[in-house]
Amino acid sequence: GSNKENCKRSSSNDHKRRSRQMSRDGERRVRSTSAPARYYSKNKSDKSCSTRRAANKELPEEFFCPLTKRIMKDPVVDNDGHTYEREAIERWLRAQSSSPVTNEYLSLDMLQPNNQLKNQIYKATGKPRSRSQNPRARSKSPGSKNSNKQKNTNRQLVDSYLHEISSNSKLSVSLDFMGICAFSYRKITFVIEVPLEPKSGFFVYSSFDGDASTCKLSEKVDAWNDWLSDIGKLSRVSCVKAGKRTVFTLNGNERDIRRREIFQKTLEYFVEMSLKLHNVLHPTETKVVKKVCLTRTPVAVA
């Protein structure tokens, strides 16, 4: 009887060892096949990205907005025949009253939808209208309420910061219903925007006459970004040419909205950089660049 029990125990132990070995072999096979699959999918996505970039280079130049340098989704045309992305030119005209291409007078009522070009872009790219332009595509998702709360929170924070910053001014600076406002500092107009997209942070714009390509401005922008990184700021600056003007942009990181002191310092750094940029583009009309403190100097609404 004891021999039979020992045989049963040994057979059960052998069965357990075989099952463990089979499971280990199966895991090895899964790992060996999954790794190349991941590598192939990564290469496939990289190829698709490079294909899209190459396709964009082959598209006509008139498909791209002169302000954003991106393919337009909702193009509008002015009386001179120049076409822009609607959102970009509306943002521009909130701070300027001139065309970014010709520098002639331009207003919102002088813009008309460019449906012909819009259809051409759609046929060439196969991209439908954005969700914001297509009311049928709007759908309520469970996370939409949370995202809306986050958007409203960011705008409320920035709006409260602007009220505190402009407390020494006779006129208060506040965001409008589109999350945009403009103010003037030493005769330079600045436009602040808090986008609707989640985790987009905020943007600040300033624009100047003159061609930045002749001033090696890219080196200065790189140096400013390196300096921002050294002091622990995640916000970055960029510069683009829009017709006869140069648009200077601060892409404010969302972390720089968490506290009023951080937001104000980031905004003041950008104002200082804009003053230096003005002096580079207009050496005969230099402005005194000192440490900017927006709470001490009155801020006028542009």
C-alpha positions as CSV (number, residue, x, y, z in Angstrom):
1,G,0.0,0.0,0.0
2,S,2.8,2.4,0.8
3,N,4.5,1.7,-2.6
4,K,1.2,2.6,-4.4
5,E,0.9,5.9,-2.5
6,N,4.6,6.7,-3.3
7,C,4.0,6.0,-7.0
8,K,0.9,8.3,-7.0
9,R,2.8,11.1,-5.4
10,S,5.7,10.8,-7.8
11,S,3.4,10.7,-10.8
12,S,1.5,13.8,-9.5
13,N,4.8,15.6,-9.0
14,D,6.0,14.7,-12.5
15,H,2.7,16.0,-13.9
16,K,3.1,19.4,-12.0
17,R,6.7,19.7,-13.2
18,R,5.6,19.1,-16.8
19,S,2.8,21.6,-16.6
20,R,5.1,24.3,-15.2
21,Q,7.7,23.6,-17.9
22,M,4.9,23.9,-20.6
23,S,3.7,27.2,-19.2
24,R,7.3,28.6,-19.2
25,D,7.8,27.5,-22.8
26,G,4.5,29.2,-23.8
27,E,5.6,32.5,-22.2
28,R,8.9,32.4,-24.0
29,R,7.1,31.8,-27.3
30,V,4.7,34.7,-26.7
31,R,7.6,37.0,-25.8
32,S,9.6,36.0,-28.9
33,T,6.7,36.7,-31.2
34,S,5.4,39.8,-29.5
35,A,8.7,41.7,-29.6
36,P,9.1,41.7,-33.4
37,A,5.4,42.6,-33.7
38,R,5.9,45.6,-31.5
39,Y,9.0,46.6,-33.5
40,Y,7.1,46.1,-36.8
41,S,4.2,48.2,-35.6
42,K,6.6,51.0,-34.5
43,N,8.4,51.0,-37.9
44,K,5.0,51.0,-39.6
45,S,3.9,54.1,-37.7
46,D,7.2,55.8,-38.4
47,K,6.8,55.1,-42.1
48,S,3.2,56.5,-42.0
49,C,4.4,59.7,-40.3
50,S,7.2,60.1,-42.9
51,T,4.7,59.5,-45.7
52,R,2.3,62.2,-44.3
53,R,5.2,64.6,-44.1
54,A,6.2,63.9,-47.7
55,A,2.6,64.3,-48.8
56,N,2.4,67.7,-47.1
57,K,5.5,68.9,-48.9
58,E,3.9,68.0,-52.2
59,L,0.7,70.0,-51.5
60,P,0.4,73.5,-53.0
61,E,1.6,76.4,-51.0
62,E,-1.8,78.1,-51.0
63,F,-3.2,75.2,-48.9
64,F,-1.1,76.4,-45.9
65,C,-2.0,79.4,-43.7
66,P,0.7,82.1,-43.7
67,L,0.3,82.5,-39.9
68,T,0.2,78.9,-38.7
69,K,2.2,77.3,-41.5
70,R,-0.3,74.4,-41.4
71,I,-2.9,73.1,-43.8
72,M,-6.1,75.1,-43.4
73,K,-9.4,73.6,-42.2
74,D,-11.6,76.7,-42.4
75,P,-10.0,79.2,-44.9
76,V,-11.2,82.7,-45.2
77,V,-10.0,85.2,-47.9
78,D,-9.6,89.0,-47.7
79,N,-10.3,91.7,-50.3
80,D,-6.7,91.4,-51.6
81,G,-7.1,87.6,-52.2
82,H,-4.9,86.4,-49.3
83,T,-6.3,83.4,-47.5
84,Y,-5.8,82.5,-43.8
85,E,-7.1,80.0,-41.3
86,R,-10.2,81.6,-39.7
87,E,-9.1,81.1,-36.1
88,A,-5.6,82.4,-36.7
89,I,-6.6,85.6,-38.6
90,E,-9.3,86.3,-36.0
91,R,-6.7,86.0,-33.3
92,W,-4.4,88.3,-35.2
93,L,-7.0,91.0,-35.8
94,R,-7.7,91.1,-32.1
95,A,-4.3,92.7,-31.6
96,Q,-3.7,94.3,-35.0
97,S,-5.9,96.2,-37.6
98,S,-3.7,95.4,-40.5
99,S,-3.0,92.5,-42.9
100,P,-0.1,90.2,-41.8
101,V,0.9,90.0,-45.5
102,T,0.5,93.5,-47.0
103,N,0.3,95.5,-43.7
104,E,-2.7,97.3,-45.1
105,Y,-5.9,97.9,-43.1
106,L,-7.9,94.8,-42.5
107,S,-10.9,94.0,-40.3
108,L,-13.1,91.0,-39.6
109,D,-16.0,92.2,-41.8
110,M,-13.6,92.2,-44.7
111,L,-13.1,88.4,-44.5
112,Q,-15.2,85.9,-46.5
113,P,-15.2,82.1,-46.5
114,N,-13.0,80.6,-49.2
115,N,-15.2,77.6,-50.0
116,Q,-13.5,76.8,-53.3
117,L,-10.1,76.4,-51.7
118,K,-11.7,74.5,-48.8
119,N,-13.1,71.9,-51.3
120,Q,-9.7,71.7,-53.0
121,I,-8.0,71.0,-49.7
122,Y,-10.6,68.3,-48.9
123,K,-10.2,66.6,-52.2
124,A,-6.4,66.6,-52.0
125,T,-6.1,65.5,-48.3
126,G,-9.3,63.6,-47.8
127,K,-9.7,65.2,-44.4
128,P,-13.2,66.1,-43.3
129,R,-14.1,69.2,-41.4
130,S,-13.0,69.4,-37.8
131,R,-15.3,68.3,-35.0
132,S,-15.8,72.0,-33.9
133,Q,-17.0,72.8,-37.4
134,N,-19.3,69.8,-37.8
135,P,-22.2,70.0,-35.3
136,R,-23.3,66.4,-36.1
137,A,-19.9,65.1,-35.1
138,R,-20.3,66.5,-31.6
139,S,-21.0,63.8,-29.1
140,K,-21.2,63.8,-25.3
141,S,-18.7,61.5,-23.7
142,P,-18.5,60.7,-20.0
143,G,-15.2,62.6,-19.7
144,S,-16.5,65.7,-21.5
145,K,-17.8,67.3,-18.2
146,N,-14.4,66.8,-16.5
147,S,-12.5,68.3,-19.5
148,N,-14.9,71.3,-19.6
149,K,-14.3,71.8,-15.9
150,Q,-10.5,71.7,-16.5
151,K,-10.9,74.3,-19.3
152,N,-13.0,76.6,-17.2
153,T,-10.6,76.2,-14.3
154,N,-7.6,77.2,-16.5
155,R,-9.5,80.3,-17.8
156,Q,-10.7,81.3,-14.4
157,L,-7.2,81.0,-13.0
158,V,-5.6,83.1,-15.8
159,D,-8.5,85.6,-15.6
160,S,-8.0,86.0,-11.8
161,Y,-4.2,86.4,-12.3
162,L,-4.7,89.1,-15.0
163,H,-7.1,91.1,-12.6
164,E,-4.4,91.0,-9.9
165,I,-1.6,92.0,-12.4
166,S,-3.6,94.9,-13.7
167,S,-4.8,96.1,-10.3
168,N,-2.7,99.3,-10.7
169,S,-4.3,100.2,-14.0
170,K,-7.5,102.2,-14.4
171,L,-8.8,99.6,-16.8
172,S,-8.9,95.9,-15.8
173,V,-7.6,93.2,-18.2
174,S,-9.8,90.1,-18.5
175,L,-10.4,87.3,-20.9
176,D,-13.4,87.4,-23.2
177,F,-15.8,84.5,-23.9
178,M,-13.2,83.1,-26.4
179,G,-10.5,83.1,-23.7
180,I,-8.5,86.0,-25.4
181,C,-7.5,89.4,-24.2
182,A,-4.9,92.0,-25.2
183,F,-2.8,94.5,-23.3
184,S,-0.2,97.1,-24.1
185,Y,3.2,97.5,-22.4
186,R,5.6,100.3,-23.6
187,K,3.6,100.6,-26.8
188,I,3.9,96.9,-27.6
189,T,0.7,95.0,-27.9
190,F,0.5,91.5,-26.3
191,V,-2.3,89.0,-26.9
192,I,-3.1,86.3,-24.3
193,E,-5.1,83.2,-25.3
194,V,-6.2,80.2,-23.2
195,P,-7.3,77.5,-25.8
196,L,-10.2,75.2,-25.4
197,E,-8.1,72.1,-26.0
198,P,-7.2,70.3,-22.8
199,K,-3.6,70.5,-21.5
200,S,-2.8,73.2,-24.0
201,G,-1.6,75.7,-21.5
202,F,-1.7,79.3,-22.7
203,F,-0.3,81.4,-25.5
204,V,1.1,85.0,-25.6
205,Y,1.7,86.8,-28.9
206,S,3.5,90.0,-29.9
207,S,4.2,91.1,-33.5
208,F,6.7,93.5,-35.1
209,D,7.5,95.1,-38.4
210,G,10.6,93.9,-40.1
211,D,12.2,90.7,-41.4
212,A,13.6,88.5,-38.7
213,S,15.6,86.4,-41.1
214,T,18.3,89.1,-41.5
215,C,18.9,89.3,-37.8
216,K,19.8,85.6,-37.1
217,L,16.8,85.5,-34.7
218,S,16.7,81.7,-34.6
219,E,19.9,81.8,-32.6
220,K,18.4,84.2,-30.1
221,V,15.3,82.1,-29.8
222,D,17.3,79.0,-29.1
223,A,19.3,80.9,-26.5
224,W,16.1,82.1,-24.8
225,N,14.7,78.6,-24.8
226,D,17.9,77.2,-23.3
227,W,17.7,79.9,-20.6
228,L,14.1,79.1,-19.8
229,S,15.1,75.5,-19.5
230,D,18.0,76.3,-17.2
231,I,15.7,78.3,-14.8
232,G,13.2,75.4,-14.7
233,K,10.5,76.8,-17.0
234,L,8.7,74.4,-19.3
235,S,7.3,77.2,-21.5
236,R,9.0,77.9,-24.8
237,V,9.2,80.7,-27.3
238,S,9.1,80.7,-31.1
239,C,9.2,83.1,-34.0
240,V,7.6,83.0,-37.4
241,K,7.5,85.3,-40.4
242,A,4.0,86.3,-41.5
243,G,4.2,88.5,-44.6
244,K,6.0,91.7,-43.7
245,R,5.7,91.1,-39.9
246,T,7.4,88.9,-37.4
247,V,5.2,87.1,-34.9
248,F,6.8,86.2,-31.5
249,T,4.9,83.5,-29.5
250,L,5.2,82.1,-26.0
251,N,3.8,78.6,-25.7
252,G,3.0,78.6,-22.0
253,N,3.1,75.2,-20.3
254,E,0.1,74.2,-18.2
255,R,2.3,74.0,-15.1
256,D,2.9,77.7,-15.3
257,I,-0.8,78.4,-14.6
258,R,-0.8,76.6,-11.2
259,R,0.3,79.7,-9.2
260,R,-0.1,83.4,-9.9
261,E,3.6,84.2,-9.1
262,I,4.8,81.6,-11.7
263,F,2.4,82.8,-14.4
264,Q,3.3,86.4,-13.8
265,K,7.1,85.7,-13.9
266,T,6.6,83.7,-17.2
267,L,4.6,86.6,-18.7
268,E,7.2,89.1,-17.6
269,Y,10.1,87.1,-19.1
270,F,8.2,87.1,-22.4
271,V,7.7,90.9,-22.2
272,E,11.4,91.4,-21.7
273,M,12.2,89.1,-24.6
274,S,9.7,91.1,-26.8
275,L,11.4,94.3,-25.9
276,K,14.8,92.9,-26.8
277,L,13.3,91.6,-30.1
278,H,12.0,95.0,-30.9
279,N,15.4,96.5,-30.4
280,V,16.9,93.9,-32.7
281,L,14.4,94.6,-35.5
282,H,14.5,98.4,-34.9
283,P,18.0,99.4,-33.9
284,T,17.2,103.1,-34.4
285,E,14.1,102.9,-32.1
286,T,15.4,101.0,-29.2
287,K,13.4,100.7,-26.0
288,V,14.9,100.5,-22.6
289,V,15.0,96.9,-21.3
290,K,14.8,96.7,-17.6
291,K,13.5,94.1,-15.3
292,V,9.8,94.0,-16.0
293,C,7.3,94.0,-13.2
294,L,3.8,94.1,-14.4
295,T,2.3,94.8,-11.0
296,R,4.3,98.0,-10.6
297,T,3.8,99.4,-14.1
298,P,0.3,100.3,-15.2
299,V,-1.0,97.9,-17.8
300,A,-3.3,99.5,-20.5
301,V,-5.9,97.5,-22.3
302,A,-5.0,97.4,-26.0
